[in-house]
């Protein structure tokens, strides 16, 4: 497990960061693992958006860029879905 975390730390990009978060929280309950993955994903999205010409405007230049953007895209869809669900739920 130490080797897997080291590889993730040495590998640039959001996928490695998300996998690292999952590995570090592997011995926790499902909700804690999911929370760690979501938090890391949000941090990666923020970091990507802060870059000039962020990922959605750029073409893949590295073999891992395409899959990384796919993961970010899926996370954006899920986050949008969650936000829409929250806003459509009446307050109690």
C-alpha positions in Angstrom: 0.0 0.0 0.0 2.9 2.4 0.7 4.2 1.8 -2.8 0.8 2.5 -4.3 0.5 5.8 -2.4 4.1 6.7 -3.5 3.2 6.1 -7.1 0.1 8.3 -6.8 2.2 11.0 -5.2 4.7 10.9 -8.1 2.1 10.8 -10.8 0.7 14.2 -11.8 -3.0 14.7 -12.4 -6.4 14.4 -10.8 -6.9 10.7 -11.2 -3.7 9.9 -9.2 -4.9 12.3 -6.5 -8.3 10.7 -6.3 -6.9 7.2 -6.2 -4.5 8.3 -3.5 -7.4 9.6 -1.4 -9.2 6.3 -1.8 -6.1 4.3 -0.8 -5.5 6.4 2.3 -9.0 5.9 3.5 -9.4 2.2 2.4 -9.9 1.0 6.0 -12.7 3.4 6.8 -16.4 3.0 6.1 -17.9 3.4 2.7 -19.2 6.9 3.4 -15.8 8.2 4.6 -14.1 6.8 1.5 -16.7 8.4 -0.7 -16.3 11.8 1.1 -12.5 11.7 0.8 -12.9 11.0 -3.0 -15.4 13.7 -3.4 -13.4 16.3 -1.5 -10.3 15.5 -3.5 -12.3 15.6 -6.7 -13.6 19.1 -5.8 -10.1 20.3 -5.0 -8.9 18.9 -8.3 -11.7 20.6 -10.2 -10.9 23.9 -8.5 -7.2 23.6 -9.3 -8.0 22.7 -12.9 -10.4 25.7 -13.3 -7.8 28.0 -11.8 -5.3 27.2 -14.6 -5.4 29.3 -17.7 -7.1 27.4 -20.5 -8.3 24.7 -18.1 -8.9 21.1 -19.2 -12.1 21.5 -21.2 -10.4 24.0 -23.5 -7.3 22.0 -24.1 -6.6 18.9 -26.3 -5.0 15.9 -24.6 -1.2 16.2 -24.8 -0.4 13.3 -22.6 -1.8 9.8 -22.5 -3.4 10.4 -19.1 -5.0 13.7 -19.9 -8.0 12.2 -21.7 -8.9 9.8 -18.9 -8.3 12.5 -16.3 -10.7 14.8 -18.0 -13.2 12.0 -18.3 -13.1 11.5 -14.5 -13.5 15.3 -14.0 -16.4 15.4 -16.4 -18.2 12.6 -14.6 -17.6 14.3 -11.3 -19.0 17.6 -12.6 -22.1 15.8 -13.8 -22.6 14.1 -10.5 -22.0 17.3 -8.6 -24.5 19.2 -10.8 -27.0 16.4 -10.3 -26.6 16.6 -6.5 -26.9 20.4 -6.6 -30.1 20.2 -8.7 -31.5 17.5 -6.4 -30.8 19.7 -3.3 -32.4 22.8 -4.9 -35.5 20.9 -5.9 -36.1 19.3 -2.5 -38.4 21.4 -0.4 -37.0 22.7 2.9 -38.5 21.1 6.0 
